[in-house]
Amino acid sequence: MTKSPEELGFERLRKSDAMKCKVAVTDIDGVLRGKYIHKSKLESALEGGFGFCNVVLGWDSADVCYDNARYTGWHTGYPDAQVRLDVGTYREVPWDGRVPFLLGDFVDPRGEPLPICPRQLLKRVLARARDAGFDVVAAFEYEFFHFRETSQTLEEGGYVRPQTITPGMFGYSLLRLNQSKDYVNALFDELGAFGVPIEGLHTETGPGVLEAAILYADALEAADRAVLFKASAKEIAHRFGIMPSFMAKWRSDLPGCSGHIHQSLWTRDKKNAFFADDAPRGFSRAFEHYLAGQLHCLPEILPLFAPTINSYKRLVEGAWAPTKANWGIDNRTTALRAIPASEKSTRLETRVNGSDSNPYLALAAAVASGLYGIEHQLALQPPVTGSGYADKDAVALPRNLAEATDRFEQSTVARELFGAEFVEHFTATRRWEWRQFGRAVTDWELARYFEII
């Protein structure tokens, strides 16, 4: 009999002679937050959970505390929030002495899933898929730039003109890969040993940019891999004097960084619910409804795919990122790219997602909105042929984080898909992000106004 991930995790944990373990959760922005704990502490944590200060869900990516959140803030005194470790996520870190590693979920004081926990949100959506008779398979692709910088040099330089590891625009370049072969091979091999297998790795068009396709898995494992990929790439790269960035758009004249999500639904008898061999394109009715659901919901849930100020600098015409809620068949200019293939690989690629998003929230948004289309039997409009940017019939996506957050907060669909408590908290965090930007004095303002005005 095949052992479950939990059984395998406990088995490997018992065999490990390590005296400590790394444990981690993600915050709202998808940043991995964790610590080492002693083996004796781990045993008690596995039995009854343990605490992370609830500020983990109450601060931004710069560790500045939100002043507008209800769940957490100075008014709460910042107590511990309980975390339950998921032994099924057991891994050993190859570049850290094979120390055991576990991911966890936040729970409320009664031990129930905490509604604002990103990983718990995805688990709720996947439970809804199972109730509808589907298992979800997914995979993430990430584009990310690399710089010959450290935290110190970047700060000393004022985050201006960081040095990329290679120059020029050179996509699919074996030459450029070879010039960083020690890092590239370490990334590929060590992540594979860490349980985050990379299916493909190549240079994209841009100085020092790579694209990594993470091997597909069941949806929760796929999101775990995506979270761990982003954090691990930074740890591995540091050893080579390299700093990766998953910022959506670091320079206006270069393409942005996507976090494309591939997904498919599978029936209980292991059939791809997106495939129908008797349909003209091989697309099943379920697939068409799923596509229609994502298109219907996308303008109202965009902050889950594009959560930062910078996200919207990527979503511009002619930059390999969508600007409208539309779809096409193997079309890389639309928000959704339907990929017709065999029963094994017919799938949907959600291209609107950026590399700066929280993988748990982005995948939850994709699956929940697709299921919405199936539940409501939404009709699918014809696909775009040619440029998705020239599509005059599609709904335009919100143009900035403030506009997108307004749509999200006012959306009855968002509350139906994710719950009012999550919508309230996430809205507060995005409003906070917009306020911080509104107070900032940027390099663009200095260059434009400092001398002349």
Stockholm file with secondary structure:
# STOCKHOLM 1.0

chainA/1-453         MTKSPEELGFERLRKSDAMKCKVAVTDIDGVLRGKYIHKSKLESALEGGFGFCNVVLGWDSADVCYDNARYTGWHTGYPDAQVRLDVGTYREVPWDGRVPFLLGDFVDPRGEPLPICPRQLLKRVLARARDAGFDVVAAFEYEFFHFRETSQTLEEGGYVRPQTITPGMFGYSLLRLNQSKDYVNALFDELGAFGVPIEGLHTETGPGVLEAAILYADALEAADRAVLFKASAKEIAHRFGIMPSFMAKWRSDLPGCSGHIHQSLWTRDKKNAFFADDAPRGFSRAFEHYLAGQLHCLPEILPLFAPTINSYKRLVEGAWAPTKANWGIDNRTTALRAIPASEKSTRLETRVNGSDSNPYLALAAAVASGLYGIEHQLALQPPVTGSGYADKDAVALPRNLAEATDRFEQSTVARELFGAEFVEHFTATRRWEWRQFGRAVTDWELARYFEII
#=GR chainA/1-453 SS CCCCHHHHHHHHHHHCCCSEEEEEEECTTCCEEEEEEEHHHHHHHHHHCEEEEGGGGSBCTTSCBCSSCSSSSGGGTCCEEEEEEEEEEEEEEGGGTTEEEEEEEEECTTSSBCTTCHHHHHHHHHHHHHHTTCEEEEEEEEEEEEESCCHHHHHHTTTCSCCBSSCSCCTTCHHHHHHTHHHHHHHHHHHHHTTCCEEEEEECSSTTEEEEEECCEEHHHHHHHHHHHHHHHHHHHHTTTCEEECCSCSSTTSCCCBCCEEEEEECTTSCBTTBCTTSSSSBCHHHHHHHHHHHHHHHHHGGGTSCSTTHHHHSSTTTTSCCEECEEESCTTSSEEEECCCTTTCEEEECSCBTTSCHHHHHHHHHHHHHHHHHTTCCCCCCCCSCGGGCSSSEECCSSHHHHHHHHHHCHHHHHHHCHHHHHHHHHHHHHHHHHHHHCCCHHHHHHHTTTC
#=GC SS_cons         CCCCHHHHHHHHHHHCCCSEEEEEEECTTCCEEEEEEEHHHHHHHHHHCEEEEGGGGSBCTTSCBCSSCSSSSGGGTCCEEEEEEEEEEEEEEGGGTTEEEEEEEEECTTSSBCTTCHHHHHHHHHHHHHHTTCEEEEEEEEEEEEESCCHHHHHHTTTCSCCBSSCSCCTTCHHHHHHTHHHHHHHHHHHHHTTCCEEEEEECSSTTEEEEEECCEEHHHHHHHHHHHHHHHHHHHHTTTCEEECCSCSSTTSCCCBCCEEEEEECTTSCBTTBCTTSSSSBCHHHHHHHHHHHHHHHHHGGGTSCSTTHHHHSSTTTTSCCEECEEESCTTSSEEEECCCTTTCEEEECSCBTTSCHHHHHHHHHHHHHHHHHTTCCCCCCCCSCGGGCSSSEECCSSHHHHHHHHHHCHHHHHHHCHHHHHHHHHHHHHHHHHHHHCCCHHHHHHHTTTC
//
